[in-house]
């Protein structure tokens, strides 16, 4: 008996770590029952000396037969994750998954006899496949769970597409890329090859357009597949951009891919959209420089700014002059980054202020309100400027409470001479709003409120409101916009 060991309660309340290699490379391809056995066995490894760590207990706890549990461990032994030391009684050892990455795995010869023969035939006597190369293929098939026929089809495609000799590293690179896209069956590989074949004429047209006389490569077929199917460009756009690249510099598929990816991310998919952008680029860059100068920032490269901000604002419908005015507004309000200006632009967009005319109308409305508030301050004898609180109060009176101007004017006459007249004015209007008063005649029939400064402060915290009453109070004001 072990001198020290975990209690049953300790094991049950602790954690069992699962390596990400298992989750990524093994779990998706194993039967559910096999996964159950592996994970439960991993858990039982935390207390290997426990009385219930037996095949019989395993089967009972997992609601499986003992034969099925043993079969699951045999499957994981084939995968290299465990080693069965004995079957009578059964004894299993779990292998650290990180060891699998560097270990040389032995594979059953009979499992790959047909594969070996067909793989060698693909090279048509040009070279022999070494034992190391075979093991690399086996390891790939086991790790990515690709069908043997699927890998053979990829090998033949690579060999046929290359005019020179093809190494197994190249073949496996192509196979891994396809497997990562979920192409692991012979049918899926066949569909991909058919799609490539349909693009062959397009690729040949592209190569002829840029003056390249050679066979197309697998990488070029993949790029054409991405441009046409994933990005949604048509062949005319691809050809036009390729010819433009050849005129300006030496053409390459890498340069064309970078260009198409950029336009795709900018949602520019037609030549008219692309040409409009390129024609306006100089103007947009000048606008970016002016905005940067106004808000006080400097960028060595303007490409990102134009693509992520300037173009977006222009596409929203903003005039350049309005964007300059917004930049000046941001500078005055301490907003010195493009991220901050972008949020401000969004606010103006919600207001519908996209042109200079709209901006002037908005400012005139603001100035008019400020003038009305200023006249109230003068009436009260307050020699100060209109502030944010004044504007918010006025907005509440006119927009939320729908108080007409003549009623506000009458309330001003009542508030004149009071202590804290602005507070008194707001109280009077609030009282009328609560009572549903909307005309001066109705207001004159009501009893005037007392002065806004109370003789003695009320101790709010001393009132005995229930939790439910307080919840109801705060819920009643949740929807009020401030």
C-alpha positions in Angstrom: 0.0 0.0 0.0 1.3 3.4 -0.9 2.6 5.5 2.0 1.0 8.7 0.7 -1.7 9.1 -2.0 -4.6 11.4 -2.9 -8.0 10.8 -1.2 -10.9 9.9 -3.4 -12.5 13.3 -2.6 -9.2 15.1 -3.6 -9.0 13.4 -6.9 -12.7 14.1 -7.7 -12.4 17.8 -6.9 -9.1 18.4 -8.7 -8.5 18.9 -12.5 -7.4 16.6 -15.3 -5.3 18.3 -18.0 -6.0 17.5 -21.7 -3.3 18.3 -24.2 -4.4 20.4 -27.1 -2.7 18.0 -29.5 -5.3 15.4 -28.5 -8.2 17.8 -29.0 -6.9 19.1 -32.4 -5.3 16.0 -34.0 -7.1 12.9 -32.4 -10.5 13.8 -30.9 -12.2 14.9 -34.1 -11.4 11.6 -35.8 -12.1 9.1 -33.1 -15.3 7.3 -32.2 -17.2 8.8 -29.2 -16.8 5.6 -27.2 -13.0 5.7 -27.7 -12.8 9.3 -26.6 -14.8 8.4 -23.4 -12.3 5.6 -22.6 -9.2 7.7 -23.2 -10.5 10.7 -21.1 -11.7 8.5 -18.2 -8.5 6.6 -18.2 -6.6 9.9 -18.1 -8.7 10.9 -15.1 -8.0 7.5 -13.3 -4.3 8.0 -13.8 -4.5 10.6 -11.1 -5.1 7.8 -8.6 -3.6 4.7 -10.1 -3.7 2.7 -6.9 -7.5 3.2 -6.4 -9.5 0.1 -5.7 -11.9 0.9 -8.6 -9.1 1.4 -11.2 -9.9 -1.9 -13.0 -11.3 -3.0 -16.4 -14.5 -4.2 -14.7 -14.9 -0.8 -13.0 -14.2 1.0 -16.3 -16.8 -0.9 -18.1 -19.4 -0.5 -15.4 -18.8 3.2 -15.0 -18.8 4.0 -18.7 -21.8 1.6 -19.4 -19.7 -0.4 -21.9 -18.6 -4.0 -22.2 -15.1 -5.0 -21.1 -14.3 -6.1 -24.7 -15.3 -2.6 -26.0 -13.1 -0.9 -23.4 -10.2 -3.1 -24.4 -10.9 -2.4 -28.0 -10.8 1.3 -27.4 -7.4 1.0 -25.7 -6.1 -1.0 -28.7 -7.2 1.8 -31.0 -5.3 4.4 -28.9 -2.3 2.1 -28.9 -2.4 2.1 -32.7 -2.4 5.9 -32.5 0.6 5.8 -30.2 -1.2 7.5 -27.3 -1.1 4.5 -24.9 0.8 1.2 -24.5 -0.9 -2.0 -23.4 1.7 -3.7 -21.2 -0.5 -6.7 -20.3 -4.0 -8.0 -21.0 -4.4 -10.5 -18.1 -4.7 -8.5 -16.1 -5.0 -5.5 -18.3 -2.3 -2.8 -17.7 -2.2 0.4 -19.7 0.4 3.2 -19.8 -0.4 6.6 -21.1 2.2 8.2 -23.4 2.9 12.0 -23.1 1.6 13.5 -26.3 4.5 15.8 -26.8 6.7 12.7 -27.3 4.6 11.8 -30.3 5.9 14.8 -32.2 9.5 13.6 -32.2 9.0 9.8 -32.0 9.5 7.5 -34.9 6.4 5.4 -35.2 6.3 1.9 -36.5 3.4 1.1 -38.8 1.9 -2.2 -39.8 3.3 -3.2 -43.2 0.2 -4.9 -44.4 -1.9 -1.8 -43.8 0.0 0.1 -46.5 1.0 -2.6 -49.0 -1.4 -1.3 -51.7 -0.5 2.3 -51.0 3.2 1.5 -51.3 2.8 -0.1 -54.7 0.6 2.6 -56.1 2.7 5.4 -54.8 5.9 4.0 -56.4 4.0 3.6 -59.7 3.2 7.3 -59.7 6.9 8.2 -60.2 7.1 5.9 -63.3 10.6 4.8 -62.5 12.0 8.3 -62.2 13.1 7.7 -58.6 12.5 5.2 -55.8 10.6 6.1 -52.7 12.8 5.7 -49.6 11.8 4.1 -46.3 12.0 7.6 -44.7 9.6 9.1 -47.3 7.1 6.2 -46.8 7.1 6.8 -43.1 6.5 10.5 -43.7 3.4 9.6 -45.8 2.2 7.1 -43.1 2.6 9.7 -40.4 0.7 12.3 -42.4 -2.1 9.8 -43.1 -2.4 8.9 -39.5 -2.2 12.4 -38.1 -4.6 14.1 -40.6 -6.8 11.0 -41.1 -6.7 11.4 -44.9 -7.8 8.5 -47.1 -4.9 6.7 -48.8 -6.5 7.1 -52.2 -6.8 10.9 -51.5 -3.1 11.2 -50.8 -2.3 9.1 -53.9 -4.4 11.5 -56.0 -2.5 14.5 -54.6 0.9 12.8 -55.2 0.0 12.2 -58.9 -1.3 15.7 -59.3 1.9 17.2 -57.9 4.1 14.9 -60.1 2.1 15.7 -63.3 2.1 19.4 -62.6 5.9 19.7 -62.0 8.2 19.6 -65.0 11.1 18.8 -62.7 11.4 16.2 -59.9 9.0 16.5 -57.0 10.2 15.9 -53.4 8.0 14.5 -50.7 8.2 17.7 -48.7 6.4 19.5 -51.5 3.8 16.8 -51.8 3.1 16.9 -48.1 2.9 20.7 -48.0 0.2 20.6 -50.6 -1.5 17.7 -48.8 -1.4 19.5 -45.4 -2.9 22.7 -47.0 -5.8 20.8 -48.4 -6.3 18.7 -45.3 -6.5 21.9 -43.3 -9.3 23.0 -45.6 -11.1 19.7 -44.8 -10.2 18.0 -48.0 -9.3 14.5 -46.7 -11.4 12.1 -48.8 -10.9 10.9 -52.4 -14.1 12.5 -53.4 -13.2 15.9 -52.0 -9.8 15.7 -53.7 -11.5 14.8 -57.0 -13.8 17.8 -56.7 -10.9 20.1 -56.0 -9.0 18.8 -59.0 -12.1 19.2 -61.2 -12.4 22.8 -60.0 -8.7 23.3 -60.8 -9.2 21.9 -64.2 -12.0 24.3 -64.9 -9.7 27.1 -64.0 -6.9 25.9 -66.3 -8.2 27.9 -69.3 -8.5 31.1 -67.1 -4.9 30.6 -65.8 -3.6 30.1 -69.4 -5.4 33.3 -70.4 -3.8 35.1 -67.5 -0.3 33.8 -68.3 -0.7 34.8 -71.9 -1.9 38.3 -70.9 1.3 39.0 -69.0 3.6 37.2 -71.5 4.5 34.1 -69.5 5.0 30.9 -71.5 5.1 27.9 -69.1 2.8 25.5 -67.4 0.7 26.7 -64.5 1.7 25.5 -61.0 -0.3 24.1 -58.1 0.1 27.3 -56.1 -1.1 29.4 -59.0 -4.2 27.2 -59.4 -4.9 27.7 -55.7 -4.6 31.4 -56.0 -6.9 31.5 -59.0 -9.4 29.4 -57.0 -9.2 31.9 -54.2 -9.6 35.0 -56.4 -12.6 33.7 -58.3 -14.5 31.6 -55.7 -13.5 33.0 -52.3 -13.1 36.7 -53.2 -15.7 36.8 -55.9 -13.7 38.7 -58.6 -14.4 37.9 -62.2 -11.7 37.1 -64.7 -11.8 40.5 -66.5 -10.9 42.3 -63.3 -8.0 39.9 -62.6 -6.7 40.3 -66.2 -7.0 44.0 -66.1 -5.1 44.3 -62.8 -2.4 41.8 -64.0 -1.8 43.9 -67.2 -1.5 47.1 -65.1 1.0 45.4 -62.8 3.1 44.3 -65.9 3.1 47.9 -67.2 4.3 49.4 -63.9 6.7 46.7 -62.7 7.6 43.1 -63.2 4.5 40.9 -62.8 4.3 38.2 -60.2 1.4 36.2 -58.8 2.4 37.3 -55.3 2.0 41.0 -56.2 -1.3 40.3 -57.9 -2.5 38.4 -54.8 -1.6 41.3 -52.5 -3.4 43.7 -54.7 -6.6 41.6 -55.0 -6.6 40.9 -51.3 -6.4 44.6 -50.6 -9.3 45.4 -52.9 -11.3 42.5 -51.5 -10.9 43.8 -47.9 -11.9 47.3 -49.1 -15.0 45.7 -50.8 -13.9 47.0 -54.2 -14.8 44.1 -56.5 -15.5 45.7 -59.9 -13.1 47.6 -62.2 -15.3 50.7 -62.0 -15.1 50.7 -58.1 -11.3 50.1 -58.3 -10.7 52.8 -60.9 -12.8 55.3 -59.0 -10.7 54.6 -55.9 -7.4 54.8 -57.8 -8.4 58.0 -59.5 -9.4 59.6 -56.2 -6.5 58.2 -54.3 -4.4 61.4 -54.7 -7.2 63.5 -53.5 -7.9 61.2 -50.6 -4.3 61.2 -49.6 -4.3 65.0 -49.6 -7.4 65.0 -47.4 -5.7 62.6 -45.0 -2.7 64.9 -44.7 -4.9 67.9 -44.0 -6.9 66.0 -41.4 -3.7 64.8 -39.7 -2.3 68.3 -39.6 -5.5 69.6 -38.1 -5.8 67.1 -35.3 -2.0 67.0 -34.8 -1.0 63.5 -35.7 1.7 62.2 -38.1 1.8 58.9 -40.0 4.7 57.9 -42.2 2.5 55.9 -44.4 -1.1 57.0 -45.2 -2.2 53.8 -46.9 -3.8 52.3 -43.8 -5.5 55.6 -42.9 -7.0 56.1 -46.3 -8.2 52.5 -46.5 -9.6 52.2 -43.0 -10.9 55.8 -42.3 -10.9 58.3 -45.2 -12.5 55.9 -47.8 -15.0 54.7 -45.3 -16.1 58.3 -44.4 -16.3 59.2 -48.1 -18.4 56.1 -48.8 -20.8 57.1 -46.0 -21.5 60.2 -48.0 -19.5 62.9 -46.2 -18.2 65.9 -48.0 -14.5 66.6 -47.7 -15.2 70.1 -46.3 -17.4 68.6 -43.5 -14.6 66.1 -42.6 -12.2 69.0 -42.3 -14.6 70.9 -40.0 -15.1 67.7 -37.9 -11.3 67.4 -37.6 -11.2 71.0 -36.4 -14.0 70.2 -33.9 -12.0 67.2 -32.7 -8.9 69.3 -32.2 -10.8 71.9 -30.2 -12.3 69.1 -28.0 -9.0 67.3 -27.3 -9.6 64.4 -29.7 -6.1 63.8 -31.2 -6.4 60.3 -32.7 -8.1 58.9 -35.8 -10.0 56.4 -33.6 -11.5 59.2 -31.7 -12.4 61.2 -34.8 -14.0 58.1 -36.3 -16.4 57.9 -33.4 -17.2 61.6 -33.8 -17.8 61.1 -37.5 -20.3 58.4 -36.5 -22.2 60.8 -34.3 -22.5 63.3 -37.1 -23.6 60.5 -39.4 -26.4 59.7 -37.0 -27.4 63.3 -37.0 -27.5 63.2 -40.8 -24.9 65.9 -41.0 -22.9 64.9 -44.1 -22.7 68.2 -46.1 -21.8 71.7 -45.4 -25.4 72.8 -45.8 -26.5 70.2 -43.2 -23.7 71.3 -40.9 -24.7 74.9 -41.1 -28.3 74.1 -40.5 -27.3 72.0 -37.4 -25.1 74.8 -36.1 -27.8 77.4 -36.7 -30.2 75.3 -34.7 -27.6 75.0 -31.9 -26.9 78.7 -32.0 -30.6 79.5 -31.9 -31.1 77.4 -28.8 -28.0 78.9 -27.1 -29.5 82.4 -27.9 -32.8 81.5 -26.3 -31.0 80.1 -23.2 -28.8 83.2 -23.0 -31.9 85.4 -23.0 -33.2 83.5 -20.0 -29.9 83.9 -18.2 -30.0 87.7 -18.9 -33.5 87.9 -17.5 -32.3 86.2 -14.4 -29.4 88.6 -14.2 -26.8 85.8 -14.5 -23.7 87.0 -16.3 -22.2 83.8 -17.6 -22.1 81.7 -20.8 -24.5 78.9 -21.7 -23.1 75.6 -20.4 -23.8 71.9 -21.0 -26.3 71.6 -18.2 -28.3 74.5 -19.6 -28.5 72.8 -23.0 -29.5 69.5 -21.5 -32.2 71.1 -19.4 -33.5 73.0 -22.4 -33.5 69.9 -24.5 -35.5 68.1 -21.7 -38.1 70.9 -21.5 -38.6 71.2 -25.3 -38.0 67.7 -26.7 -38.9 65.4 -23.9 -41.6 67.4 -22.1 -42.8 69.1 -25.2 -43.1 72.5 -23.5 -44.1 75.3 -25.9 -41.9 78.5 -25.9 -44.6 80.8 -24.5 -45.1 78.5 -21.5 -41.4 78.4 -20.9 -41.4 82.2 -21.1 -44.2 82.5 -18.5 -42.3 80.1 -16.2 -39.2 82.4 -16.6 -41.3 85.4 -15.3 -42.2 83.3 -12.2 -38.6 82.2 -11.6 -37.1 85.7 -11.9 -35.9 87.0 -8.6 -36.0 83.5 -6.9 -33.0 81.9 -5.3 -31.3 79.7 -7.9 -33.7 80.7 -10.6 -32.6 78.1 -13.2 -33.3 75.3 -10.7 -36.7 76.9 -9.8 -37.5 77.2 -13.5 -36.8 73.5 -14.0 -39.0 72.6 -11.0 -41.9 74.7 -12.2 -41.8 73.1 -15.7 -41.5 69.6 -14.2 -44.5 70.3 -12.0 -46.5 71.4 -15.0 -45.4 68.5 -17.1 -46.5 66.1 -14.4 -49.9 67.7 -14.2 -50.3 67.7 -18.0 -50.3 71.5 -18.3 -49.4 72.7 -21.8 -50.8 76.3 -22.0 -50.2 79.5 -20.2 -53.9 79.8 -19.3 -53.7 76.4 -17.6 -50.5 77.4 -15.8 -52.0 80.6 -14.4 -54.7 78.6 -12.6 -52.2 76.5 -10.6 -50.7 77.4 -7.3 -47.1 78.7 -7.7 -44.4 76.5 -6.2 -42.3 77.6 -3.2 -38.8 78.8 -3.7 -36.3 76.2 -5.0 -34.1 76.4 -1.9 -35.7 74.4 0.8 -35.5 75.6 4.4 -34.2 72.3 5.6 -32.7 69.4 3.7 -34.6 66.1 3.8 -32.7 63.1 4.9 -33.5 60.8 2.0 -31.5 57.9 3.4 -33.7 57.9 6.5 -36.8 57.1 4.6 -38.1 53.6 5.0 -38.4 52.4 1.4 -38.5 48.7 0.7 -36.1 47.0 -1.7 -39.0 46.3 -4.1 -40.0 50.0 -4.0 -36.4 51.1 -4.7 -36.1 48.6 -7.6 -39.4 49.9 -9.1 -38.1 53.5 -8.8 -34.9 52.9 -10.6 -36.5 50.7 -13.3 -38.9 53.5 -14.0 -36.0 55.8 -15.1 -33.9 53.1 -16.9 -35.3 54.0 -20.4 -34.8 57.8 -20.1 -32.0 59.0 -22.4 -29.7 61.6 -21.0 
